[in-house]
Amino acid sequence: MRLLTSWFGNDAKPVTTAAGPRYQIRWRLLGDGGRGFVERKRTDFVTKAKANHFMEELDKAHYGLVEKDGRTWRFDTNGQPTNLRAADETVLGAIDLYMKNRWFTEWQEAQRAKVRGRMQRVAIQLTSLSKAKKKLLFEALETQRTDRGTRPTPTTLEQWAARWLRDHAFLPSQEEELSLELADAKAWFETVSMPLCTLGLTEITDLRLLMVGENGEGKLEQSTRRAYWGGVLVPFLNWLYESGLVERQPLRGQTKVKRDIQGERPDSTQILTPRQVATMAAWFRRHYGEVWELFPLLATFCSLRIGEALHIRLSDFVVRRGRWHLRVSDQIHRVIKAYSDDGKGKQVSPTKSQRHTTPKTREIPLPPKVAQRLVDLFGERLGVDETHLFRGPRGAVGNAGDVRKWWKQALLEVVVPTTPDLAGLTPHAMRHAGMTYWFAQKFDEKLIQRWGGWESLVVMQDTYRGVLESLEEIELEGLDRFDETWVFEGDEVSVVNVVKSDVAKVIDIADWRSRAVN
């Protein structure tokens, strides 16, 4: 970008803002690649002196002023003046510029940690070091990722470099004062980082194979590595070319990595039966209370992801056409506090399945007796109260990490003894089971697509193709239609405590509405 002109937005007079009088700066740039004029403004200067100082920074970026520390003033891709090490020198500098430009504009809080973690590994891979040295750095980075109170103190330059990558590299804040060891490690890493001008087909191919090939990193599943390649590294490589930092498109000549549908398909032999879901629910009730009994039931019979289940609030239950439905539009997930804008450890975001062709909120019918159990537990609060359904002992929203531990323990105690092949199931198996039950009950597949939040009917059918072909072999003992009820005999596997004479009764909707109004 090239600066055309800059001026005070209101003839060098402060403008009125919600925060009080502020000086406004406007500047016009000629965009790269013939994109035309781009106008920017800032209205956050309290004093005129600060506004004038920013005007000086605009001029420095216009003329590409190089300061004593070797840092060059330039415009970033958002048209803001920045004083960073020249990005065209090394891959490390390019990653740093990319991360700081995109940090608060394109990524949600949870994404930042994932992108930064991948970029740390890209920075190591794209160095002039030997394979043995790179391996040492990868191992040291993994060690430095552990809890800061227990991780070992570095003893080698590589270990200090890994700590610098883990704690300080690619963050959007201004550079902080580093210890002598970290400063030395940073300087060393800058010298071994590959020059951008040498980034070619061989290096990008090695990077792609590292992410999606058979010899991928650690214990990451292949589908996860593919997602990192397509969602993190491909945008970065495209940005390098679009920003003019490299002359040749880095992805030219690379094989396009297709979505691994086969790896995403659930195994038809790994589907929980309704009886097993009931035993899991009874275990949750016995160990964590009657409300948590509902966690496996709702997650399974509404085909929810774990984050969607944990975000359920009492107000998310509504009555439609005489029966209870669960409204699902958001999910909650853990955020590393250091990367969080508000310093909190959890974040709410739209569900993964929201796309332009998918309804923002999906409404899923509840099994009658699960609905009755909800009414028994919460009464008139159901459908009104904003309180989260699944909460920890201190009242906070349930933690996904804890729930995964509970799930694993329940699986080992009540399912694995009779079905050892299910030992590796994760909580996502509840979603697969729920989808399978809908198929088994021969619901219209467009309905299933809507309830499950699938963007494409074709993708849904392809994903569950093995399940659809094996429905006759899948054990579905105890499964009735959703407009009926099912109860297992015995305390250990009882889904809900009901009176047998009330088996067919779900709820008197007219009576409920009158009580809700009063």
C-alpha positions in Angstrom: 0.0 0.0 0.0 1.1 3.6 -0.7 0.1 6.6 1.3 -1.7 9.3 -0.8 -2.7 11.8 1.9 -3.5 12.1 5.6 -5.4 14.7 7.5 -7.2 15.6 10.7 -10.7 14.3 10.4 -12.4 17.5 11.7 -10.0 20.3 10.8 -7.7 19.6 13.8 -10.6 19.9 16.2 -11.7 17.1 18.5 -14.8 15.1 17.6 -17.5 14.0 20.1 -17.5 10.3 20.9 -19.2 8.2 23.6 -15.9 8.3 25.5 -15.6 12.1 25.2 -13.7 14.5 22.9 -11.2 12.7 20.7 -9.0 13.7 17.8 -9.6 11.9 14.5 -7.1 11.0 11.9 -8.0 10.0 8.4 -5.7 8.8 5.7 -6.0 7.5 2.1 -4.0 4.7 0.6 -3.6 3.3 -2.8 -4.3 -0.4 -2.4 -2.0 -3.2 -3.7 -2.7 -5.0 -6.9 -4.8 -2.3 -8.4 -7.5 -2.5 -5.7 -8.1 1.2 -5.7 -8.2 3.8 -2.9 -8.6 2.7 0.7 -9.6 5.1 3.4 -8.9 4.5 7.0 -9.6 6.5 10.2 -8.8 6.4 13.9 -10.7 8.3 16.6 -9.0 7.2 19.8 -6.4 10.0 20.4 -7.0 11.9 23.6 -4.5 14.6 22.9 -3.5 16.4 19.8 0.1 15.6 20.4 -0.7 11.8 20.2 -2.6 12.4 17.0 0.3 14.3 15.5 2.7 11.5 16.6 0.5 9.0 14.7 0.7 11.3 11.6 4.5 11.0 11.8 4.1 7.2 11.9 2.1 7.4 8.7 4.9 9.3 7.0 7.5 6.8 8.3 5.5 3.9 6.9 5.1 5.8 3.6 8.9 6.3 3.2 9.8 2.8 4.7 12.0 4.4 7.3 14.5 1.9 8.8 15.4 2.5 12.4 18.5 1.6 14.3 17.3 -1.8 15.4 16.8 -2.9 11.8 13.0 -2.6 12.0 11.2 -1.0 9.1 8.1 1.1 9.2 5.5 -0.2 6.7 1.7 -0.5 6.2 0.2 -3.8 7.2 -2.5 -5.5 5.2 -5.1 -3.5 7.1 -3.5 -0.2 6.2 -2.1 0.5 9.7 1.5 1.7 10.2 3.6 -0.9 11.9 7.2 -1.0 13.0 8.2 -4.6 12.5 11.2 -6.5 11.3 11.1 -6.7 7.5 8.7 -9.6 6.7 10.5 -10.4 3.5 13.7 -11.4 5.3 12.6 -14.6 6.9 9.7 -17.0 7.3 9.7 -16.1 11.0 9.2 -12.4 10.3 6.4 -13.2 7.9 4.6 -15.4 10.4 5.0 -12.7 13.0 3.5 -10.1 10.7 0.6 -12.4 9.6 -0.3 -13.3 13.2 -0.3 -9.7 14.4 -2.4 -8.5 11.5 -5.0 -11.2 11.8 -5.2 -11.7 15.6 -8.1 -9.5 16.5 -9.8 -9.3 13.1 -10.4 -12.7 11.6 -10.1 -15.3 14.4 -12.3 -16.1 17.3 -10.6 -16.5 20.7 -10.4 -20.3 20.5 -9.0 -20.2 17.0 -6.0 -18.0 18.1 -4.5 -20.7 20.2 -4.8 -23.3 17.5 -3.4 -21.0 14.8 -0.5 -19.9 16.9 0.3 -23.5 17.9 0.5 -24.6 14.3 2.5 -21.6 13.3 5.1 -22.4 16.0 5.6 -25.7 14.3 5.7 -24.2 10.9 8.4 -21.8 12.1 10.5 -24.8 13.3 10.0 -26.8 10.1 11.0 -23.9 7.9 14.4 -23.3 9.3 17.9 -24.1 8.0 18.4 -26.7 10.8 19.1 -30.4 10.3 16.4 -32.9 10.8 17.9 -33.9 14.2 17.9 -30.3 15.4 14.3 -29.8 14.3 13.3 -32.9 16.1 15.0 -31.6 19.3 13.0 -28.3 18.9 9.7 -30.1 18.4 10.3 -32.2 21.5 11.3 -29.1 23.5 8.3 -27.2 22.4 6.0 -30.1 23.5 7.8 -30.1 26.9 7.4 -26.3 27.3 3.7 -26.6 26.5 3.1 -28.3 29.9 1.9 -26.5 33.0 4.2 -23.5 33.7 4.5 -24.5 37.4 5.9 -28.0 36.6 7.7 -27.7 33.3 11.5 -28.1 33.4 13.8 -25.1 33.2 15.6 -25.0 29.8 19.3 -26.0 29.8 20.1 -25.7 26.1 19.7 -23.0 23.5 17.1 -25.1 21.6 15.1 -25.5 24.8 15.2 -21.8 25.5 14.1 -21.2 21.9 11.2 -23.5 22.4 10.2 -21.6 25.5 10.4 -18.3 23.6 8.2 -19.8 20.9 5.7 -21.1 23.5 5.4 -17.9 25.6 6.3 -14.9 23.5 6.4 -15.5 19.8 3.6 -14.2 17.5 1.5 -12.4 20.1 -0.2 -9.1 19.1 1.0 -7.1 22.1 4.1 -4.9 22.0 7.4 -6.7 22.6 8.2 -7.1 26.2 11.5 -7.2 28.0 12.9 -10.7 27.7 15.4 -12.4 30.0 19.0 -12.7 28.7 18.5 -16.4 27.9 15.2 -15.8 26.0 16.7 -12.8 24.1 19.6 -14.9 23.0 17.3 -17.8 22.0 15.1 -15.4 20.0 18.2 -13.9 18.2 19.4 -17.4 17.4 16.1 -18.5 16.0 15.9 -15.4 13.8 19.3 -16.4 12.3 18.3 -19.9 11.5 14.8 -19.0 10.1 14.6 -19.7 6.4 14.7 -16.6 4.1 11.4 -16.2 2.3 13.2 -15.9 -1.0 14.3 -19.6 -0.7 10.8 -20.9 0.1 10.1 -23.3 -2.7 8.2 -26.4 -3.9 10.4 -28.8 -1.8 9.8 -27.0 1.5 6.1 -26.6 1.0 5.8 -30.3 0.0 7.6 -31.3 3.2 5.3 -29.1 5.2 2.2 -30.6 3.6 3.4 -34.2 4.2 4.2 -33.3 7.8 0.6 -32.2 8.3 -1.4 -34.6 6.2 0.9 -37.5 5.4 1.3 -40.8 7.2 4.2 -39.5 9.3 2.2 -36.6 10.7 2.8 -35.0 14.1 2.4 -36.9 17.3 -0.9 -38.4 18.1 -3.0 -36.1 16.0 -5.6 -37.9 13.9 -5.2 -37.6 10.2 -8.5 -35.7 9.9 -7.2 -33.1 12.4 -4.0 -32.7 10.5 -6.0 -32.1 7.3 -8.1 -29.5 9.0 -4.9 -27.7 10.2 -3.5 -27.7 6.7 -6.6 -26.4 5.0 -7.8 -24.1 7.8 -4.5 -22.7 9.1 -1.6 -23.2 6.7 -3.2 -22.7 3.3 -4.6 -19.2 4.3 -1.1 -18.2 5.4 0.6 -19.4 2.2 -2.1 -17.6 0.1 -1.5 -14.5 2.2 2.2 -14.6 1.5 1.5 -14.4 -2.2 -1.4 -11.9 -2.1 0.7 -9.6 0.0 3.6 -9.6 -2.4 6.0 -11.1 0.1 6.8 -14.0 -2.3 6.9 -13.9 -6.1 5.6 -17.4 -6.7 2.4 -18.9 -5.4 3.6 -21.3 -2.7 0.8 -23.8 -3.3 1.5 -24.1 -7.0 2.3 -27.7 -7.8 0.8 -29.0 -4.6 -1.8 -31.8 -4.6 -5.1 -30.5 -3.3 -5.9 -32.2 0.0 -9.4 -33.5 -0.2 -11.8 -33.9 2.8 -11.3 -37.3 4.5 -14.9 -38.4 4.4 -13.8 -42.0 5.0 -12.0 -41.0 8.2 -15.0 -39.1 9.4 -17.5 -41.9 9.0 -18.6 -43.5 12.2 -18.0 -47.2 12.4 -21.2 -49.2 12.4 -19.8 -51.6 15.0 -19.0 -48.7 17.4 -22.6 -47.4 18.0 -23.9 -47.4 21.5 -27.2 -49.2 22.1 -30.1 -47.5 23.9 -29.5 -49.8 26.8 -25.8 -48.8 27.1 -26.9 -45.1 26.9 -29.2 -45.8 29.8 -26.5 -47.4 31.9 -24.2 -44.4 31.2 -27.0 -42.1 32.3 -27.5 -44.1 35.5 -23.8 -43.9 36.3 -23.8 -40.1 35.8 -26.8 -39.8 38.2 -25.2 -42.1 40.8 -21.9 -40.1 40.8 -22.9 -36.5 40.0 -26.6 -36.1 40.7 -29.9 -36.4 39.0 -29.4 -33.4 36.6 -26.2 -34.9 35.1 -28.2 -38.1 34.4 -29.7 -36.0 31.6 -26.3 -35.3 30.0 -25.9 -38.6 28.1 -29.7 -38.7 27.4 -29.9 -35.3 25.8 -26.6 -35.5 24.0 -27.6 -38.8 22.5 -31.2 -38.4 21.7 -30.7 -34.9 20.4 -27.4 -35.9 18.6 -25.4 -33.1 20.2 -21.7 -32.3 20.2 -20.3 -32.0 23.7 -20.0 -28.2 23.5 -23.6 -27.9 22.4 -24.7 -30.1 25.3 -22.8 -28.1 27.9 -24.3 -24.8 26.7 -27.9 -26.0 27.2 -30.0 -23.5 29.3 -33.4 -24.1 30.8 -34.7 -21.4 28.5 -33.6 -23.4 25.4 -36.6 -25.8 25.9 -39.8 -24.9 24.1 -43.1 -26.5 23.4 -43.9 -27.0 19.7 -47.1 -28.8 18.5 -47.8 -30.3 21.9 -44.3 -31.6 22.7 -41.1 -30.4 24.1 -38.2 -29.4 21.8 -34.6 -28.4 22.5 -33.4 -25.3 20.7 -29.7 -25.5 19.7 -27.8 -22.5 18.2 -24.6 -22.1 20.2 -21.9 -24.1 21.8 -19.5 -23.4 24.7 -15.8 -24.4 24.7 -12.7 -23.9 26.7 -10.4 -21.0 25.8 -6.8 -20.5 27.1 -7.1 -17.5 29.3 -3.9 -16.0 28.0 -5.5 -15.7 24.5 -8.9 -14.5 25.7 -10.1 -10.9 25.2 -12.0 -10.9 28.5 -9.6 -13.1 30.5 -12.3 -15.8 30.9 -11.7 -19.5 30.3 -14.9 -20.3 28.3 -16.3 -18.8 25.2 -19.7 -19.1 23.5 -19.8 -19.3 19.7 -22.2 -20.4 17.0 -22.4 -24.2 16.4 -20.1 -25.8 14.0 -22.9 -26.7 11.7 -24.1 -23.2 11.0 -23.7 -22.3 7.4 -25.6 -20.1 4.9 -27.9 -23.1 4.1 -28.4 -24.3 7.6 -31.0 -22.7 10.0 -29.3 -20.6 12.7 -31.3 -22.5 15.4 -32.3 -26.1 15.1 -35.2 -27.4 17.2 -35.0 -31.1 18.1 -37.9 -33.1 19.5 -37.3 -34.7 22.9 -38.2 -38.3 23.9 -41.3 -37.9 26.0 -39.9 -39.3 29.2 -36.8 -37.2 29.1 -39.1 -34.2 28.7 -41.1 -35.4 31.7 -37.9 -35.7 33.7 -37.0 -32.2 32.9 -40.4 -30.9 34.0 -40.2 -32.9 37.2 -36.8 -31.4 38.0 -37.3 -27.8 37.0 -41.0 -27.1 37.0 -41.9 -23.6 35.8 -38.3 -22.6 35.3 -38.2 -24.8 32.2 -38.4 -22.7 29.1 -37.9 -19.4 31.0 -34.8 -19.5 33.2 -31.5 -18.5 31.5 -29.5 -20.8 33.9 -27.3 -23.4 32.3 -28.5 -26.9 32.8 -25.2 -28.7 33.4 -23.2 -26.9 36.1 -20.3 -27.8 38.3 -20.3 -28.0 42.1 -19.6 -24.3 42.4 -22.3 -23.2 40.0 -20.1 -22.6 36.9 -20.9 -24.1 33.5 -19.7 -27.7 33.2 -16.1 -28.1 32.1 -15.6 -30.2 28.9 -12.4 -31.7 30.3 -14.1 -32.9 33.4 -17.0 -34.3 31.5 -14.7 -36.2 29.2 -13.0 -37.8 32.2 -16.4 -38.8 33.7 -17.4 -40.2 30.3 -14.3 -42.3 30.1 -14.7 -43.6 33.6 -18.4 -44.5 33.0 -17.6 -46.2 29.8 -14.9 -48.4 31.5 -17.2 -49.3 34.4 -20.6 -50.0 32.8 -20.0 -50.7 29.0 -16.5 -52.1 28.4 -16.9 -55.1 30.8 -19.6 -56.5 28.4 -18.5 -54.9 25.2 -14.6 -54.5 25.2 -14.6 -53.2 21.6 -16.2 -49.9 22.7 -13.3 -49.0 25.0 -12.1 -46.1 22.8 -15.3 -44.3 22.3 -15.3 -40.5 22.9 -18.3 -38.3 23.9 -18.8 -37.6 20.2 -20.1 -41.2 20.0 -23.4 -39.9 21.5 -24.0 -37.8 18.4 -23.3 -40.7 16.2 -25.7 -42.9 18.2 -28.5 -40.3 18.1 -28.1 -39.9 14.3 -28.3 -43.7 14.0 -31.5 -43.9 16.1 -33.2 -41.4 13.8 -32.2 -43.4 10.7 -33.4 -46.6 12.4 -36.8 -45.0 13.1 -37.0 -44.1 9.4 -37.6 -40.4 9.9 -37.5 -38.3 6.8 -33.9 -37.6 6.0 -34.5 -33.9 5.4 -35.8 -33.8 9.0 -32.7 -35.6 10.3 -30.6 -33.2 8.3 -32.3 -30.3 10.0 -32.2 -31.8 13.5 -28.6 -32.7 13.2 -27.6 -29.4 11.7 -26.1 -30.7 8.5 -25.4 -28.3 5.7 -25.7 -30.9 3.0 -28.0 -33.9 2.8 -25.5 -35.6 0.4 -22.6 -35.1 2.9 -24.8 -36.4 5.8 -25.8 -39.5 3.8 -22.2 -40.1 2.7 -20.9 -39.7 6.2 -23.4 -42.2 7.7 -23.4 -44.5 4.6 -21.8 -47.4 6.6 -24.4 -47.0 9.4 -27.3 -47.0 6.9 -26.0 -50.2 5.2 -25.6 -51.9 8.6 -28.8 -50.9 10.4 -30.1 -54.5 10.5 -26.9 -55.7 12.2 -26.7 -52.8 14.7 -28.2 -53.8 18.1 -31.0 -51.4 18.9 -32.8 -53.3 21.6 -35.0 -51.0 23.6 -35.4 -48.3 21.0 -39.0 -47.1 20.4 -40.3 -44.3 18.3 -39.7 -40.8 19.8 -43.4 -40.3 20.3 -43.5 -43.3 22.7 -41.5 -44.0 25.8 -39.0 -46.7 26.8 -37.9 -47.7 30.3 -35.3 -50.3 31.3 -36.0 -52.5 34.3 -33.8 -52.2 37.3 -32.2 -49.3 39.2 -28.8 -49.6 37.5 -30.2 -49.0 34.0 -33.4 -47.0 34.7 -33.6 -44.0 32.4 -36.1 -42.0 34.5 -38.1 -42.7 37.6 -41.7 -42.9 36.4 -45.0 -44.4 37.6 -46.0 -47.2 35.3 -49.5 -45.9 35.0 -48.1 -42.7 33.6 -46.0 -44.4 30.9 -48.1 -43.0 28.0 -48.5 -39.5 29.6 -45.9 -36.9 28.6 -47.3 -33.6 30.0 -50.6 -31.8 30.1 -49.6 -28.9 27.9 -52.7 -26.8 28.7 -52.0 -27.1 32.4 -48.3 -26.3 31.9 -49.1 -23.1 30.0 -51.5 -21.9 32.7 -48.9 -22.5 35.4 -46.3 -20.8 33.3 -48.4 -17.7 32.9 -49.3 -17.5 36.6 
